[in-house]
Amino acid sequence: MQFSVRGTVRSSIDALDFAISDMALVESGGDFTVIVSSGPNGGLASYDLNPTGSAALTDTALFNPAWALGISRDLALIDDGWGGITAVFGMTGTTQLGGFSVAADGTFGSVVHLTGLTASIGHCDTLAATQNS
């Protein structure tokens, strides 16, 4: 795999443009979107990749400061079953994960709270989407 940088793309929101901890590529109908996570003091930004290779900002979503200790350095994308995805970013409560819904066009929707964790862990060191989970 080769990765080369040929330019810089910014959201113009400093909290989203610095301390980037993870990126994920999403394909929808032949179009590609990059979702970027910028750590506990930031949030998520999505960028549309066009056929010429340039990127354009699609949407942004800032994390609630109350979640800062629970935000993971990783980003996990899970299929919501209705054509969109949920970008899971970490803990939003002692027994729940949090994520933003992401539409097929890369825009962010509401916060999704995924409950069901049985023990209070407070922080996820690593997030990963796996088959059948």
Secondary structure, 3 states (H helix, E strand, C coil): CCCCCCCCCCCCCHHHHCCCCEEEEEEECCEEEEEEECCCCCEEEEEEECCCCCEEEEEEEECCHHHHHHEEEEEEEEECCCCCEEEEEEEEECCEEEEEEECCCCCEEEEEEEECCCCCCCCCCCCCCCCCC
